[in-house]
């Protein structure tokens, strides 16, 4: 069996519009909290994706299957390149005997956000996606897992509390090994996304032809405090974030 890895408010007189914006963001997140992505859900369906994205991003379905011993070696990798412009999803699933692995790659976006009723559908837009499926060998799979580990998957420190903002660039990776799901996150402004090696490996083995959207250089990336300020000042309720809490995204 393949083994993946070892186990602002600084001012008091905030404008009412800013507080209302925060309230909408909070309500949007709460409203989606009960929508669970399951093994029978189809992330390619925009209606399913709209209602279960937070659950899918946290890999609730993978966690259930992993704890039951039904997901050994499975990996989910998500690239958020400004949510309403492009999101890519890579699913690696071992086949019988663990000598071949199925890689499913999906591209979502761009969204026609001007047509979205944000009060009802925030923070998720209904946009279609492209999908490809490739069969790779064990060496190809190990190239992915080795690159992930070289980039800190399973050994990251000080990730707790990092916010993943929808209008920015970040990677999320989750993998199942020995009944345990490992979470890895890389956020622009916190990590140097251009220095990561696993995205290049994914691009090499996936038959998706379009290049990955390039994240900003580390010295040009928006900081967490700047992203937080922008979220507070922005009245657009389509902007949202997830927070790293231990091994979960909340």
C-alpha positions, 0 to 999 in steps of 0.5 A: 500500500502506498504511503503518502506521509507520516502521520481589525478591527483596530478602529472603533468607529467602523462604517455601518456598511463595512459591518454589514459586509462582514455580516453578509460574509459570516451569514454566507459561510454559516448558510453553507456550513450544513451542506455536505459534499459526499462520495456520491456528489458531483463537483462538476455540477455547478448546483452541487458545487455552489452548495457544497464547496466549503465541504468539498474544500475541507474534503468531508467526503474523503475524511469519512471514506478515509476513516472507514479504510476506503480511501487509502492513497487518495489525494485531492489538490485544489488551486484557487487562482481568484475563485471567480476567475479560475479554480483547478481541482486534481483528484488522484485515486489508486486503482487495484494493486496500486500500480496505476492511478487515475488522475482527474483534473477539472477547471472551473471558471471564469464566472459571470459574476455580474449575473449572480444574485449574491444575497442568495448564492454568495459566495459561490457562482454557477459556472461550468468546468472542463474535465480530463482523466489520465491514468498514470503509473506508480512512478508518476504518483510518487513524483506527486507525493514526493513533490508535495512532501518537499513543499512541506505537506505533512510537516508544515508549521505555524499554519493554524489561523491562516486565512485562505481568501477567495479573491487571491491565490492558494493551494490546498492538498489533502491525502489519506494514509492509514485512516488519517487525512493530512491537510496542507495549505499554501497561501499567497502572501504567506508562502512563496507559491512560485517556489512550489514544485508540485504544481509543475509535476501536476501540469506535466502529468495532467492532460489539461492543456492550459497553463496554470494561472501564475500566482504573484511573486512573493514580494508582490503578494498581498499580506494577510492583514491587507487581505483582511482589510480588503474583505472588511472594506469590500461590500461585495459578498462574493468574497469569502475565506476559509481559516486553517484550524489544525487539520481542518478548514473552517 
